[in-house]
Every structure is written in C-alpha cells, then in structure tokens.
C-alpha cells in the first residue's frame, strides 16, 4: 500500500487486527503491516500463547475507550 496525504490505512489495519483469532494470526498480520507499525511486530514476536487472551481483552477494552 502506498501511503500519501489522502491515505487511510487505519481502517484496513483495524479490520484485519479484529480478524486475528490466534497468536499465529496476529504474527502474520503484524508481518504484513510492519511497515506501518514496526513496534507491534517486535511485540507480537515476543508474545506467548498465555499473552494472547490478555492482549485480546486489552484491545477490546481500548476500543471501548478504557485504557490501562
């Protein structure tokens, strides 16, 4: 994807992030989007399967406007 002043990559990013149903899916997702969010790529690579439900819960909470 070429990003310029009229690009809106965030919508696609959010839709694909929401479609992740496992840590494996998340890692595939962040590999695709690492050009936009390299920090997310590094974090996802370090996550464990035990981190996955905590991540999903935190993501849902943030989407509702509640932050840690």
Residue, then its C-alpha position, 0 to 999 in steps of 0.5 A: x500500500x502506498x501511503x500519501x496525504x489522502x491515505x487511510x490505512x487505519x481502517x484496513x489495519x483495524x479490520x484485519x487486527x479484529x480478524x486475528x483469532x490466534x497468536x499465529x494470526x496476529x504474527x502474520x498480520x503484524x508481518x504484513x503491516x510492519x511497515x506501518x507499525x514496526x513496534x507491534x511486530x517486535x511485540x507480537x514476536x515476543x508474545x506467548x500463547x498465555x499473552x494472547x487472551x490478555x492482549x485480546x481483552x486489552x484491545x477490546x477494552x481500548x476500543x471501548x475507550x478504557x485504557x490501562 
